[in-house]
Amino acid sequence: GNIQPGQLCIFQSNNYNELEDHINCHDTVDDLLEQCQLNTILYADSINLTKYDRHMVIGYK
């Protein structure tokens, strides 16, 4: 895409596939990491919420 190399990026996703509006869900934080293709990962984790897991990835492109 349009993200320049060296740019700090923050991505969030979840695995709540039951909502039609959720068009870019990821089952795991590793799935999100694979899509983001960061060169340096500063943070990658998930938090379990009642109905789904929320994933966050922070790093440099």
N, C-alpha and C positions, 0 to 999 in steps of 0.2 A: 503494500500500500504506500501511503504517503508519509510514513514515519521514517524520519532520517536516522541513519546510524548514529549511535551514541545518545539518542534521545531517551530520557527517563519516561517510563510508561507504567501505568497502573491499570490493570484489567480486573474486572469482576464478572462472575458468572454464577450459575447455580444448576442444580439438577432437577428443577421443578418443571418437568415436562407436561404436567397436566393442564397448564394454561396455554391457550392457543397463541397468545401474544408473545410467549417465550420462544423465540425462533433461533436462539443461539445457545442452547443449554449444553453443559458438559457434565458427564457422569462423575468425573473426578478432577481434582486439581491438576493431576498429571496430563489429562486430556486438554485442559486449558493451556498448560505450559507448552504442549506440543503445537497448538495452534498459534500461540503468541510468538514463538521462535525468537526468544530473547538471547542475547549474547552473554549477559551477566544477570543472574537472578539474585535479587536482594531479599525477597520474601516470597514464599509460596505456601499457602495453607488453606484449610477449610474449617468452617465452623458449622456444627450440626444444629440446625433449627428444628422446630417441631415437624414441619412438613417436607423439608428439603435441606440440602447442604449448600452453603454459600462459599464460593471459592474466590480467593484474591491472590493476584500475582503482581509483584513489583520488581522492575528490573530495567536494564538498558538494552535497547534494540541493537 
